[in-house]
Amino acid sequence: MRLGRSIRILAAGGAVLAPLCAFGHAIEYLTAKLTLLPDAFVRLEITADHASNPLIPDEAAALDALKNPLHLQSGSQWLQLSDLTAPKIEHHKDWSRCAPPNLPPPPPEAEHALITATWQWQHPDDALIFTVPKGNRHDVFLWQPTQADEGAAPRWMVLLAGDVTREIPVLPRRWPFWLLLVIPPALLLPWLLLRQMRKGTHANSRAKIPDIDSSQPQGNRHSHVPPNP
């Protein structure tokens, strides 16, 4: 059942964030909450449950599962998340922060022992591309929350080992406010210097031209002829 749904999601040639539908709870996956922040910042929260996931029997196994859950494409190579930044590790029992609100919750009797690893970085490219490393035994339920005013359901995908997502655009970078104060003077200064240099050159040229007195004869204007006695 789960594999069949994953194949249908991936049939387009790469995993894409799809609208969430009911297919059971997600405690059997690593859940990965992807939040896109302004200025190309990205926050990725990946959670392992070592109380309800049959593949994660204890805390040590959960921490091991969170060491290398996803790779991120950078140019022609794949980077581990730890290559970007060190994760923040939290132990908690708040399942609501790990999965979309419209995902069917785990059974009421389910106990949670959750460990969440959070990575946050400013992404250098225009889009994100993730993959689950080949040979990784833990599937990843990757989902992206939406803003309340967007009125859309969270989007999600299930990534099996070797799956690659399509591009997920990051939010564009904004011009820092201080640049708005620096750039106009920086552009104006060369113009003012050039104008000042031209004024100086023009003044020097005028200083080299002799002052001609039109009352003097047209011969040697600088000679003085004494009057006849």
SEMI-721335 format. One record per residue: residue in three letters; x, y, z of N, C-alpha, C in turn. Coordinates in nm, 2 decimals, padded with zeros to 4 digits. Layout:
BEGIN
  resn     n_X     n_Y     n_Z    ca_X    ca_Y    ca_Z     c_X     c_Y     c_Z
   Ala       X       Y       Z       X       Y       Z       X       Y       Z
...
//
This chain:
BEGIN
  resn     n_X     n_Y     n_Z    ca_X    ca_Y    ca_Z     c_X     c_Y     c_Z
   Met   00.08  -00.12   00.00   00.00   00.00   00.00   00.09   00.12   00.00
   Arg   00.18   00.13   00.10   00.26   00.25   00.11   00.35   00.26  -00.02
   Leu   00.41   00.15  -00.06   00.50   00.15  -00.18   00.42   00.19  -00.30
   Gly   00.30   00.14  -00.31   00.22   00.18  -00.43   00.19   00.32  -00.44
   Arg   00.16   00.39  -00.33   00.14   00.53  -00.33   00.27   00.61  -00.36
   Ser   00.38   00.56  -00.31   00.50   00.63  -00.34   00.54   00.62  -00.49
   Ile   00.51   00.50  -00.55   00.54   00.49  -00.69   00.45   00.59  -00.77
   Arg   00.32   00.60  -00.73   00.23   00.70  -00.80   00.28   00.84  -00.79
   Ile   00.33   00.87  -00.67   00.38   01.01  -00.65   00.50   01.04  -00.73
   Leu   00.59   00.93  -00.75   00.71   00.95  -00.82   00.70   00.93  -00.97
   Ala   00.58   00.90  -01.02   00.57   00.86  -01.16   00.60   00.97  -01.26
   Ala   00.60   01.09  -01.21   00.63   01.20  -01.30   00.78   01.22  -01.33
   Gly   00.86   01.14  -01.27   01.01   01.14  -01.30   01.09   01.20  -01.18
   Gly   01.03   01.23  -01.07   01.09   01.28  -00.96   00.99   01.31  -00.85
   Ala   01.03   01.30  -00.73   00.93   01.32  -00.62   00.89   01.47  -00.62
   Val   00.76   01.50  -00.61   00.71   01.63  -00.60   00.62   01.64  -00.48
   Leu   00.61   01.77  -00.43   00.52   01.79  -00.31   00.38   01.78  -00.36
   Ala   00.31   01.68  -00.31   00.17   01.65  -00.35   00.07   01.69  -00.24
   Pro  -00.05   01.72  -00.27  -00.15   01.75  -00.17  -00.16   01.63  -00.07
   Leu  -00.18   01.66   00.05  -00.19   01.56   00.15  -00.32   01.48   00.15
   Cys  -00.32   01.35   00.15  -00.44   01.28   00.16  -00.42   01.17   00.27
   Ala  -00.53   01.11   00.31  -00.52   01.02   00.42  -00.46   00.89   00.37
   Phe  -00.36   00.84   00.44  -00.30   00.71   00.41  -00.25   00.64   00.53
   Gly  -00.30   00.69   00.65  -00.25   00.63   00.77  -00.15   00.73   00.84
   His  -00.12   00.71   00.96  -00.03   00.80   01.03   00.12   00.78   00.99
   Ala   00.21   00.87   01.03   00.34   00.87   00.97   00.45   00.83   01.07
   Ile   00.41   00.76   01.18   00.52   00.73   01.28   00.61   00.63   01.23
   Glu   00.58   00.56   01.12   00.67   00.46   01.07   00.78   00.52   00.98
   Tyr   00.77   00.66   00.95   00.87   00.73   00.88   00.95   00.82   00.97
   Leu   01.06   00.87   00.91   01.12   00.99   00.97   01.04   01.11   00.91
   Thr   00.99   01.19   00.99   00.91   01.31   00.94   01.00   01.43   00.93
   Ala   00.99   01.50   00.81   01.08   01.61   00.78   00.99   01.73   00.75
   Lys   00.99   01.83   00.84   00.92   01.95   00.81   01.01   02.06   00.75
   Leu   00.97   02.10   00.63   01.05   02.19   00.55   00.98   02.33   00.56
   Thr   01.05   02.43   00.61   01.00   02.57   00.62   01.09   02.66   00.55
   Leu   01.03   02.73   00.45   01.10   02.83   00.37   01.08   02.97   00.44
   Leu   01.20   03.03   00.47   01.20   03.16   00.54   01.25   03.27   00.44
   Pro   01.22   03.40   00.48   01.27   03.50   00.39   01.42   03.50   00.37
   Asp   01.46   03.57   00.26   01.61   03.58   00.23   01.67   03.44   00.21
   Ala   01.60   03.35   00.15   01.66   03.22   00.11   01.70   03.13   00.23
   Phe   01.65   03.17   00.35   01.68   03.08   00.46   01.59   02.96   00.46
   Val   01.64   02.85   00.51   01.57   02.72   00.51   01.58   02.66   00.65
   Arg   01.47   02.61   00.70   01.47   02.53   00.82   01.41   02.40   00.80
   Leu   01.49   02.29   00.83   01.45   02.16   00.81   01.45   02.08   00.95
   Glu   01.33   02.03   00.99   01.32   01.97   01.12   01.28   01.82   01.09
   Ile   01.38   01.73   01.12   01.35   01.59   01.10   01.34   01.52   01.23
   Thr   01.24   01.44   01.24   01.20   01.38   01.37   01.20   01.22   01.36
   Ala   01.25   01.16   01.46   01.25   01.01   01.48   01.17   00.98   01.60
   Asp   01.09   00.88   01.60   01.01   00.83   01.71   01.06   00.70   01.76
   His   01.13   00.69   01.87   01.18   00.56   01.91   01.09   00.49   02.01
   Ala   00.97   00.53   02.01   00.87   00.46   02.09   00.77   00.38   02.01
   Ser   00.74   00.43   01.89   00.64   00.38   01.80   00.69   00.33   01.67
   Asn   00.80   00.36   01.63   00.86   00.32   01.50   00.93   00.19   01.51
   Pro   00.88   00.08   01.45   00.94  -00.05   01.46   01.08  -00.06   01.42
   Leu   01.13   00.03   01.33   01.26   00.03   01.28   01.36   00.11   01.37
   Ile   01.30   00.18   01.47   01.39   00.26   01.56   01.36   00.21   01.71
   Pro   01.43   00.12   01.76   01.39   00.06   01.89   01.43   00.14   02.01
   Asp   01.53   00.23   02.00   01.57   00.30   02.12   01.63   00.44   02.08
   Glu   01.67   00.51   02.18   01.72   00.65   02.16   01.85   00.64   02.07
   Ala   01.94   00.55   02.09   02.06   00.54   02.01   02.03   00.52   01.87
   Ala   01.93   00.44   01.84   01.89   00.41   01.70   01.83   00.54   01.64
   Ala   01.76   00.61   01.72   01.69   00.74   01.67   01.80   00.84   01.63
   Leu   01.90   00.85   01.72   02.01   00.95   01.69   02.09   00.91   01.57
   Asp   02.11   00.78   01.55   02.18   00.73   01.44   02.10   00.75   01.31
   Ala   01.97   00.74   01.32   01.88   00.76   01.20   01.89   00.91   01.16
   Leu   01.91   01.00   01.25   01.91   01.14   01.22   02.05   01.19   01.18
   Lys   02.15   01.11   01.17   02.28   01.15   01.13   02.28   01.19   00.98
   Asn   02.22   01.11   00.90   02.23   01.13   00.76   02.10   01.09   00.68
   Pro   01.99   01.16   00.72   01.86   01.12   00.67   01.84   01.17   00.52
   Leu   01.89   01.28   00.49   01.88   01.34   00.36   02.01   01.40   00.31
   His   02.02   01.40   00.18   02.13   01.47   00.11   02.08   01.59   00.03
   Leu   02.15   01.70   00.02   02.11   01.82  -00.05   02.20   01.84  -00.17
   Gln   02.15   01.86  -00.29   02.23   01.88  -00.41   02.29   02.02  -00.40
   Ser   02.42   02.03  -00.44   02.49   02.15  -00.45   02.58   02.14  -00.57
   Gly   02.54   02.21  -00.68   02.61   02.19  -00.81   02.59   02.05  -00.86
   Ser   02.71   01.98  -00.88   02.71   01.85  -00.93   02.73   01.74  -00.82
   Gln   02.73   01.79  -00.69   02.76   01.69  -00.58   02.64   01.70  -00.48
   Trp   02.64   01.60  -00.40   02.54   01.59  -00.29   02.61   01.61  -00.16
   Leu   02.55   01.70  -00.08   02.61   01.73   00.06   02.52   01.67   00.16
   Gln   02.59   01.63   00.27   02.51   01.59   00.39   02.46   01.72   00.46
   Leu   02.36   01.71   00.53   02.30   01.82   00.60   02.41   01.88   00.70
   Ser   02.48   01.79   00.76   02.59   01.83   00.86   02.70   01.91   00.79
   Asp   02.71   01.90   00.66   02.81   01.99   00.58   02.76   02.13   00.58
   Leu   02.63   02.16   00.60   02.58   02.29   00.59   02.59   02.36   00.73
   Thr   02.55   02.29   00.83   02.54   02.34   00.97   02.52   02.23   01.07
   Ala   02.56   02.25   01.19   02.54   02.15   01.29   02.39   02.15   01.34
   Pro   02.33   02.04   01.36   02.19   02.04   01.39   02.16   02.07   01.54
   Lys   02.05   02.12   01.57   02.00   02.13   01.71   01.92   02.01   01.74
   Ile   01.95   01.94   01.85   01.88   01.82   01.89   01.79   01.85   02.01
   Glu   01.66   01.80   01.99   01.56   01.82   02.10   01.49   01.69   02.12
   His   01.47   01.66   02.25   01.38   01.55   02.29   01.25   01.60   02.34
   His   01.14   01.54   02.29   01.01   01.60   02.33   00.90   01.49   02.30
   Lys   00.78   01.52   02.32   00.66   01.43   02.30   00.55   01.50   02.22
   Asp   00.58   01.61   02.16   00.48   01.69   02.08   00.47   01.64   01.94
   Trp   00.38   01.55   01.92   00.37   01.50   01.78   00.31   01.60   01.68
   Ser   00.24   01.70   01.73   00.17   01.80   01.64   00.27   01.88   01.57
   Arg   00.40   01.89   01.62   00.50   01.97   01.54   00.57   01.89   01.44
   Cys   00.54   01.76   01.44   00.62   01.67   01.35   00.55   01.64   01.22
   Ala   00.42   01.66   01.21   00.34   01.62   01.09   00.23   01.72   01.07
   Pro   00.18   01.72   00.95   00.07   01.82   00.91  -00.05   01.79   01.00
   Pro  -00.12   01.90   01.03  -00.24   01.89   01.12  -00.35   01.80   01.06
   Asn  -00.36   01.79   00.93  -00.47   01.71   00.87  -00.42   01.57   00.84
   Leu  -00.30   01.53   00.88  -00.26   01.39   00.87  -00.33   01.31   00.98
   Pro  -00.39   01.20   00.95  -00.46   01.12   01.06  -00.36   01.10   01.17
   Pro  -00.39   01.13   01.30  -00.30   01.11   01.41  -00.27   00.96   01.44
   Pro  -00.17   00.94   01.51  -00.14   00.80   01.55  -00.25   00.75   01.64
   Pro  -00.26   00.62   01.67  -00.37   00.57   01.76  -00.35   00.64   01.90
   Pro  -00.47   00.66   01.96  -00.46   00.72   02.10  -00.37   00.65   02.20
   Glu  -00.36   00.52   02.18  -00.27   00.45   02.28  -00.12   00.46   02.24
   Ala  -00.09   00.52   02.13   00.05   00.53   02.08   00.13   00.62   02.18
   Glu   00.24   00.57   02.22   00.33   00.65   02.30   00.44   00.71   02.21
   His   00.49   00.83   02.24   00.59   00.89   02.16   00.71   00.92   02.24
   Ala   00.83   00.90   02.18   00.95   00.94   02.24   01.03   01.00   02.12
   Leu   01.01   01.13   02.10   01.05   01.20   01.98   01.19   01.27   02.00
   Ile   01.27   01.26   01.89   01.39   01.33   01.89   01.39   01.41   01.76
   Thr   01.40   01.54   01.76   01.40   01.63   01.64   01.53   01.69   01.62
   Ala   01.59   01.68   01.51   01.71   01.74   01.47   01.67   01.86   01.37
   Thr   01.72   01.98   01.40   01.68   02.10   01.32   01.81   02.16   01.26
   Trp   01.80   02.17   01.13   01.91   02.24   01.05   01.85   02.37   01.00
   Gln   01.92   02.48   01.00   01.88   02.60   00.94   02.00   02.67   00.88
   Trp   01.98   02.71   00.75   02.09   02.77   00.68   02.03   02.86   00.57
   Gln   02.12   02.95   00.51   02.08   03.03   00.40   02.13   02.96   00.27
   His   02.03   02.93   00.19   02.07   02.85   00.07   02.13   02.93  -00.04
   Pro   02.24   02.89  -00.10   02.31   02.97  -00.20   02.24   02.97  -00.33
   Asp   02.16   02.87  -00.36   02.09   02.85  -00.49   01.95   02.90  -00.49
   Asp   01.88   02.89  -00.60   01.74   02.94  -00.61   01.64   02.83  -00.57
   Ala   01.69   02.70  -00.56   01.60   02.59  -00.54   01.67   02.48  -00.46
   Leu   01.59   02.40  -00.39   01.64   02.29  -00.31   01.61   02.16  -00.39
   Ile   01.70   02.07  -00.38   01.68   01.93  -00.43   01.73   01.83  -00.33
   Phe   01.65   01.75  -00.28   01.68   01.65  -00.17   01.68   01.51  -00.23
   Thr   01.76   01.42  -00.16   01.75   01.28  -00.19   01.77   01.20  -00.06
   Val   01.71   01.08  -00.06   01.74   00.99   00.05   01.86   00.91   00.00
   Pro   01.97   00.90   00.07   02.08   00.83   00.03   02.05   00.68   00.00
   Lys   02.11   00.63  -00.11   02.08   00.49  -00.14   02.13   00.40  -00.03
   Gly   02.05   00.30   00.01   02.09   00.21   00.11   02.03   00.25   00.25
   Asn   01.98   00.37   00.26   01.92   00.42   00.38   01.79   00.34   00.41
   Arg   01.78   00.28   00.53   01.66   00.20   00.56   01.54   00.28   00.60
   His   01.56   00.41   00.63   01.45   00.49   00.68   01.39   00.58   00.57
   Asp   01.26   00.55   00.54   01.19   00.64   00.45   01.16   00.78   00.52
   Val   01.15   00.88   00.44   01.13   01.02   00.49   01.00   01.07   00.44
   Phe   00.91   01.11   00.53   00.79   01.18   00.50   00.82   01.33   00.50
   Leu   00.84   01.39   00.39   00.88   01.53   00.37   00.76   01.62   00.35
   Trp   00.73   01.72   00.43   00.62   01.80   00.41   00.65   01.95   00.44
   Gln   00.57   02.03   00.38   00.59   02.18   00.38   00.47   02.25   00.43
   Pro   00.47   02.32   00.54   00.35   02.39   00.59   00.32   02.50   00.50
   Thr   00.20   02.54   00.50   00.15   02.66   00.43   00.10   02.77   00.53
   Gln   00.10   02.89   00.48   00.06   03.00   00.57  -00.10   02.99   00.58
   Ala  -00.14   03.04   00.70  -00.29   03.04   00.72  -00.37   03.11   00.62
   Asp  -00.31   03.22   00.57  -00.39   03.30   00.47  -00.38   03.24   00.33
   Glu  -00.30   03.14   00.31  -00.30   03.08   00.17  -00.41   02.98   00.15
   Gly  -00.47   02.93   00.25  -00.59   02.85   00.24  -00.57   02.71   00.17
   Ala  -00.44   02.67   00.16  -00.41   02.54   00.09  -00.36   02.44   00.20
   Ala  -00.39   02.32   00.17  -00.34   02.21   00.25  -00.19   02.20   00.24
   Pro  -00.12   02.15   00.35   00.02   02.13   00.34   00.05   02.03   00.23
   Arg   00.17   02.04   00.17   00.21   01.95   00.06   00.31   01.86   00.12
   Trp   00.32   01.74   00.06   00.41   01.64   00.12   00.46   01.54   00.01
   Met   00.55   01.46   00.04   00.60   01.35  -00.04   00.66   01.25   00.05
   Val   00.66   01.12   00.00   00.73   01.01   00.07   00.85   00.98  -00.01
   Leu   00.97   00.99   00.05   01.09   00.96  -00.02   01.15   00.82   00.03
   Leu   01.17   00.73  -00.06   01.23   00.61  -00.03   01.38   00.62  -00.07
   Ala   01.46   00.53  -00.03   01.61   00.53  -00.05   01.63   00.55  -00.20
   Gly   01.71   00.65  -00.24   01.74   00.67  -00.38   01.65   00.77  -00.45
   Asp   01.54   00.80  -00.39   01.44   00.90  -00.45   01.50   01.04  -00.45
   Val   01.47   01.12  -00.55   01.52   01.26  -00.57   01.40   01.35  -00.59
   Thr   01.39   01.46  -00.52   01.29   01.55  -00.53   01.31   01.64  -00.66
   Arg   01.21   01.69  -00.71   01.22   01.80  -00.80   01.26   01.93  -00.73
   Glu   01.29   02.03  -00.81   01.33   02.16  -00.74   01.22   02.22  -00.66
   Ile   01.26   02.26  -00.54   01.17   02.33  -00.45   01.22   02.48  -00.43
   Pro   01.16   02.58  -00.50   01.21   02.71  -00.49   01.22   02.77  -00.35
   Val   01.33   02.84  -00.32   01.34   02.91  -00.20   01.28   03.05  -00.21
   Leu   01.26   03.12  -00.10   01.21   03.25  -00.11   01.33   03.34  -00.15
   Pro   01.30   03.44  -00.24   01.41   03.53  -00.29   01.47   03.61  -00.18
   Arg   01.60   03.65  -00.20   01.67   03.73  -00.11   01.62   03.88  -00.13
   Arg   01.62   03.95  -00.02   01.58   04.09  -00.02   01.70   04.17  -00.01
   Trp   01.70   04.29  -00.07   01.81   04.39  -00.05   01.82   04.43   00.09
   Pro   01.93   04.42   00.16   01.94   04.47   00.29   01.91   04.62   00.30
   Phe   01.84   04.67   00.41   01.80   04.81   00.42   01.92   04.90   00.41
   Trp   02.04   04.86   00.47   02.15   04.95   00.47   02.21   04.98   00.33
   Leu   02.18   04.88   00.24   02.23   04.90   00.10   02.15   05.02   00.04
   Leu   02.03   05.04   00.08   01.95   05.15   00.02   02.01   05.28   00.06
   Leu   02.08   05.29   00.18   02.14   05.41   00.22   02.28   05.43   00.17
   Val   02.34   05.32   00.13   02.48   05.32   00.08   02.49   05.34  -00.07
   Ile   02.40   05.27  -00.14   02.42   05.27  -00.29   02.40   05.40  -00.35
   Pro   02.30   05.48  -00.32   02.28   05.61  -00.39   02.40   05.70  -00.37
   Pro   02.46   05.72  -00.25   02.58   05.80  -00.24   02.70   05.74  -00.31
   Ala   02.71   05.61  -00.31   02.82   05.55  -00.38   02.81   05.57  -00.53
   Leu   02.69   05.58  -00.59   02.67   05.61  -00.73   02.69   05.75  -00.76
   Leu   02.66   05.84  -00.66   02.66   05.98  -00.68   02.81   06.04  -00.67
   Leu   02.89   05.97  -00.58   03.02   06.03  -00.55   03.11   06.03  -00.68
   Pro   03.12   05.93  -00.76   03.20   05.94  -00.88   03.16   06.05  -00.97
   Trp   03.03   06.07  -00.98   02.98   06.18  -01.07   03.02   06.32  -01.01
   Leu   03.01   06.34  -00.88   03.06   06.46  -00.82   03.21   06.48  -00.84
   Leu   03.29   06.38  -00.82   03.43   06.39  -00.84   03.46   06.43  -00.98
   Leu   03.40   06.36  -01.08   03.42   06.39  -01.22   03.38   06.53  -01.25
   Arg   03.27   06.58  -01.20   03.23   06.72  -01.22   03.33   06.82  -01.17
   Gln   03.38   06.79  -01.04   03.48   06.87  -00.98   03.61   06.88  -01.06
   Met   03.65   06.76  -01.12   03.77   06.76  -01.20   03.76   06.84  -01.32
   Arg   03.64   06.83  -01.38   03.62   06.91  -01.51   03.62   07.06  -01.48
   Lys   03.56   07.09  -01.36   03.56   07.24  -01.33   03.71   07.28  -01.31
   Gly   03.79   07.20  -01.24   03.93   07.24  -01.22   04.00   07.25  -01.35
   Thr   03.98   07.16  -01.44   04.05   07.16  -01.57   04.01   07.28  -01.65
   His   03.88   07.32  -01.65   03.83   07.43  -01.72   03.89   07.56  -01.66
   Ala   03.90   07.57  -01.53   03.95   07.69  -01.46   04.10   07.71  -01.50
   Asn   04.18   07.60  -01.50   04.32   07.60  -01.54   04.34   07.65  -01.68
   Ser   04.25   07.61  -01.77   04.26   07.65  -01.91   04.23   07.80  -01.93
   Arg   04.14   07.85  -01.85   04.11   07.99  -01.86   04.22   08.07  -01.80
   Ala   04.29   08.02  -01.70   04.40   08.09  -01.64   04.52   08.11  -01.74
   Lys   04.54   08.01  -01.83   04.65   08.02  -01.92   04.63   08.11  -02.04
   Ile   04.50   08.16  -02.07   04.47   08.25  -02.18   04.50   08.39  -02.13
   Pro   04.59   08.47  -02.21   04.63   08.60  -02.17   04.50   08.69  -02.18
   Asp   04.50   08.79  -02.09   04.39   08.89  -02.09   04.42   09.00  -02.19
   Ile   04.35   09.00  -02.30   04.38   09.09  -02.41   04.30   09.22  -02.38
   Asp   04.38   09.34  -02.39   04.32   09.47  -02.37   04.29   09.53  -02.51
   Ser   04.17   09.54  -02.54   04.13   09.59  -02.68   04.17   09.73  -02.70
   Ser   04.22   09.81  -02.60   04.26   09.95  -02.62   04.40   09.96  -02.67
   Gln   04.48   09.84  -02.67   04.62   09.84  -02.71   04.62   09.82  -02.86
   Pro   04.73   09.87  -02.93   04.75   09.85  -03.07   04.75   09.70  -03.10
   Gln   04.73   09.66  -03.23   04.72   09.52  -03.27   04.86   09.46  -03.28
   Gly   04.97   09.53  -03.27   05.10   09.48  -03.28   05.14   09.40  -03.15
   Asn   05.25   09.44  -03.09   05.29   09.38  -02.97   05.21   09.44  -02.86
   Arg   05.12   09.38  -02.81   05.03   09.43  -02.71   05.10   09.45  -02.58
   His   05.21   09.39  -02.56   05.28   09.40  -02.43   05.39   09.51  -02.43
   Ser   05.42   09.57  -02.55   05.52   09.67  -02.56   05.46   09.81  -02.53
   His   05.54   09.90  -02.47   05.49   10.03  -02.43   05.57   10.14  -02.52
   Val   05.49   10.21  -02.60   05.55   10.32  -02.69   05.52   10.45  -02.62
   Pro   05.63   10.52  -02.58   05.62   10.65  -02.51   05.56   10.75  -02.61
   Pro   05.48   10.84  -02.56   05.42   10.94  -02.65   05.52   11.04  -02.70
   Asn   05.50   11.10  -02.82   05.59   11.20  -02.88   05.60   11.32  -02.79
   Pro   05.72   11.38  -02.78   05.73   11.49  -02.69   05.66   11.61  -02.75
//
